[in-house]
Amino acid sequence: MFLHFSFACGLAVVVTTATSAAAEPASRRHAAAPTPASASTLTITTPQQAVELALARAPILRSAEASRRAALGDRVQAGLRPNPEARIDNQSFLASGPYRGGSPLETSVGLSQRIETAGKRQARVEAAGRALTITGLDAEAVRLDLIREVVRALADAVAGARAVGIAQERVRLADEVLRATRARFEAGREPFVQQRRAEVARETAAVGFERSQREAAVLQRALSVLLAAPRVEFDADRAAWFDDLGPRPNPARAPALPPGQLDRLRLDALVNQRRSELDLQRRNAIPDFTVSGGVSRLREASQTGTGTAFVVGLSVPLPIFDRNQGNILRAGAEVNRAEADAERGRLYLDATFTDAERRLDQAWRAADSLRRTVLPAAIEAAGFAREGYAAGRFSLLEVLDAQRVLSDVRDQLNLALLDVQQVRADIARLRGTVANPPAPILPAGNQRP
């Protein structure tokens, strides 16, 4: 399978992969040779290079950063004080009788300012800061998820390309058997039914080859989407990282998530944010008061006397009916839900991490056994069967069975290597941490509902 990626300036990306010499014949390597590329071609030989490209181009990261900036705007807005209000009043602006046509009896100019009580502004800032922390952790989670998906998609693409090679080799072996069967039939040493059986095996292998090509094309498109590229090319012969099993896992070692693990921090941050919201709603139940001051110019109805007065006022809402009961009740329930979700999430993370470590151990042992023992034996058995059939020592059924076993072993090894790489990507995501974790500070005066 080949993937081609080009920038707007014409830059192409070639993702290259590799296969062990024992698992892939020379004809497969020639068939998968990449097309000639220009001098500006960028060759990606490791998942790290694909990850760097995705991090530089993926639109989802820009979306996550925009969400963080929106939360930053909420925090800025939360720290602003209420605006003062200016007021001008004209009494008797339109009058009748003795006041008709004269100047207003009273002209007042004043200012009023609402004074927030009970530390509401500080509580708003704290709640908005908690929300900003969560969006920052969400952005980091998006980045780690993208890294995992790119590694998994690249491994899928390499495995798909190798599946095409395995299917192509199956077709080649079926062609060899068909040629030998025809020769033996023409020499009168095999009945016609054996030739037909070899033809059926060859056509079946061809159908499987076409199916593997379609599946590889789907995996290619998935990788292109993650890399934000129209096309990506890769050569399966140069993906040495795909064959690297790494150190053998130690199932006796109890797996544990590292301190500062991202998902745990997010669960804690969400609980703290809900607690700060509850604290804010409790403070909102305490009414604010408004102070006002102004200057009034007064005149008598006879227009003969005028005067100036200074006015000071104070207004306080009476919390008789609305004491913010509903919002407090809702915020308390949100705290309880966040705490329950955090407890469930921690258990899920521990179980997922343990399961991933176990799957890695199983995939590693399967791939190691298949590569060291099973595959060489299957290659040797298939070669002996073909040579023996040409010499008349084995039947066609024995040859076909040996070829089927060899193809199955190659498929199993390919899938085992894919499992190792993908489970490693999952474990790396689960072990993802934050460079500067937020301090777990609870809101001042906060109490559980």
TAZI-V329144 format. One record per run of one state. SS is the DSSP state (alpha for helix, beta for strand, coil for the rest). FROM is the first residue (numbers start at 1). TO is the last residue. If there is no record, write none. Layout:
BEGIN
{{SS	FROM	TO} {SS	FROM	TO}}
END
This chain:
BEGIN
{{coil	1	4} {beta	5	6} {coil	7	11} {beta	12	15} {coil	16	25} {alpha	26	31} {coil	32	41} {beta	42	44} {coil	45	46} {alpha	47	57} {coil	58	58} {alpha	59	78} {coil	79	84} {beta	85	91} {coil	92	96} {alpha	97	99} {coil	100	105} {beta	106	115} {coil	116	119} {alpha	120	186} {coil	187	191} {alpha	192	226} {coil	227	232} {beta	233	233} {coil	234	235} {alpha	236	238} {coil	239	239} {alpha	240	243} {coil	244	260} {beta	261	261} {alpha	262	284} {coil	285	288} {beta	289	299} {coil	300	305} {beta	306	316} {coil	317	324} {alpha	325	390} {coil	391	395} {alpha	396	430} {coil	431	432} {beta	433	433} {coil	434	449}}
END
